[in-house]
């Protein structure tokens, strides 16, 4: 089992936020991406962050967007669609969406609209 599975979302969220803000994006946009993928609105996300929810529990409670399978490409040299473990694939999918947001892709493309 990967160490990231037992890491809290709250420990990684500030890194995601710093990454997107460095590139001129906002927390609202980051939260919108997370809501699109998981179904957690700002209130639910804040509750998970405050509770120190692990990635394993976070994605177990999530209602994954049916269009999440459209998220493809590489994150850290690993193709998202080739990751065999379902939980790791969801985490990589989130990483990919955050990367796309930080790289300045239009929100409708990040959200596969």
Long-range contacts (C-beta under 8 A, 24 or more apart in sequence): 2-85, 2-88, 4-55, 4-88, 4-91, 5-54, 5-55, 5-56, 5-87, 5-88, 6-54, 6-55, 6-56, 7-54, 7-55, 8-52, 8-53, 8-54, 8-55, 9-48, 9-49, 9-53, 9-54, 9-55, 9-58, 10-48, 10-49, 10-50, 10-52, 10-53, 12-55, 13-49, 16-98, 19-98, 19-102, 20-98, 20-101, 20-102, 22-102, 23-101, 23-102, 23-103, 23-104, 24-104, 25-101, 25-102, 25-104, 29-101, 29-107, 30-98, 30-101, 32-107, 32-111, 33-97, 33-98, 33-101, 33-110, 33-111, 34-94, 36-65, 36-97, 36-111, 37-62, 37-64, 37-65, 37-68, 37-90, 37-93, 37-94, 37-97, 38-62, 38-63, 38-64, 38-65, 39-63, 39-64, 39-65, 55-87, 55-91, 56-87, 59-87, 59-90, 59-91, 62-90, 64-90, 67-112, 68-93, 70-112, 71-96, 71-97, 71-112, 75-99
